[in-house]
């Protein structure tokens, strides 16, 4: 979808889309049989809760982006140990856009000795141009063509200024 230069197009990702995505991810991930879901703060928390109920699995959360050790680095170390103990961790995010968050998580997990084949990622929306690949994605977009800023149901609570600020964090995604 094209838009005039400098104008941000906000496109809702509806609750119904989220529910359909959760069902699709649950079905796709069932054969791998994850043992623990990890909601990635902030955007992955709501989908992870829904997926937890859908799959009947426990869920924990991590927020590596805040740089608060107790919610990021310390939990990453615990999660890495769990992979060494045999757990299969399914990390849940709302979107794999640039790949920055997923890439940082993978690097941190590896640095803590995580077993790579016991870690997978699931997203509601997957940018095929991302620097990171995910194992499970509901809806694919191509940021080379699709420049809209997608607003998930939980983000719809934010003031318009906050949505604009988030969208402009990496201007080339929407330009």
Secondary structure, DSSP 4 states (H G I P E B T S, - for coil): ----TTPPPEEEE-HHHHHHHHHHHHHHHGGG--SEEEEETTTHHHHHHHHHHHHT--EEEE-GGG--GGGTHHHHHHHHHHHHTT--EEEEEEEESSSHHHHHHHHHHHHTT--GGGEEEEEEEEETTSSS--SEEEEEE-TTT--PEEEETTGGGS-HHHHHHHHGGGGGGT-
